[in-house]
């Protein structure tokens, strides 16, 4: 039996990280503040975040997806604290292209209206180009 141990794996050029393609791993994710001045807290493979209007955001990839049939799972909270957050989150994902997607946030209800929330957390799964 073989064993591989490593602290860091880099691409063959020795400087860049290994590219994840055709693997079952998140290909992009973000954690951002969707209220006031929209600000990214942490991201992976997300190059830009655009605040379109109340509760609507565009997120672009650093490395594009192979097609527009990928999956975006979302989570969110109206407040950065747990209390008072029930019923709010990232409710809709649309306009998927190989280079970006859009999220709409707001309350979970039968007729949701877009609303800015403090914690937005999308995660993208699929194949990179």
N, C-alpha and C positions, 0 to 999 in steps of 0.2 A: 504494500500500500504506500502511496506517495502522499506527502504533506507539503503544502506551500504556505509559508508565513511571510508576510510583508507589511510594512508600515505605510508604504506609498507605492502605488502603481502608476507609472506614467507612460505616455505614448512612446513610440519608437524614436521620436525626435528628442526624447529625454527632458523636455520642458513642459509639454502640455498634458492635461489630464487625459485619461483613457476615455474614448468616446463610447457611449453605451448605445449600441444598435442591435436590433433583433434580440433583445433581452427583456425579461419581465421585471422591469424596474421603472420607477417614476422617471419620465423623460423631462419633466419640467414641474416646478411648483413655486408658489409664492406665498408670502404672508405680508399683507399690507394694510395700512390705515386708510379706510375709504371715506373719512370725514374731513371737513376743513381742507387743509392743504394735504392732498393725497400723497402718502409717503410709503415707500417700500421698507419693510423691516428686514426681510431676508428673501432671497430668490435663488433658484437654480434654473438655468437655461431660459430665463426671461430677460429680454433686452430692454423693453420699455413698457411703461404703464401709462395709459392715457385716460384721464377723467373726462368722459364724453358729456355727461349730464348727471343729474341726481340719480344715484344708484346704478350707473352704467359705466363700465370700464372696458377698455381694449387692452389686451396683453399680447406682446409680440415675443417670438422665440429668438434666441441666439442661433440655435441650430434648428432648421425647419423639420417638420414632420414629413413622413413619406407620402401621406395623403390626408384628406380632411375627415377620415373615418376614425379618428382617435377618440378617446374618452376623457372627459374632464369631470372630476369629482370636486365638489366644493363644500366648504363649511364657512361659518361665519358667526359673528355675534354683534348685536347692536351696541354693546358696551365692552370695554376691555376687561371688565369684571364679570363674573358669572351671574350675579344677581341682576335681574331686569333684562336678561338677554333671551329668555325663552320666546320662541316663536319668530325669531329673526335670523336671517342667514343669507347665503348666496343662493338665490332661488332659481335662477335660469342661466343657461349657457347657450349661446347661439353664435351665428356668423363664423363658424369654424372654417378656417382655410389652412393651408400648409404652413403659413407664416404667423398666424395670430388667431385669437378667439375673443369673444366678448362675454362678460359676466353682468348679470343684473342682480342687484341685491335688494332686499326688502323683507317685509313681514310674510310669513307663511299664512296664507288665507285663501279663500275661494276666489277672491278678486284682488290679488296683490298689486300694490302700487310701488314703484321703485322708491327706495329710500337709502340714503347713505348710512353705512354701518362702520363701526370702528375696527373690526377684525374680519378680514376677508382672506380665505385660504384655499385657492384652487390647486389641484394636483392633476397632472396630465399623464396618461398612459397610452402607449401605442408605439409605433416604429418611427425612428428618425430617418430622414432621407439619406 
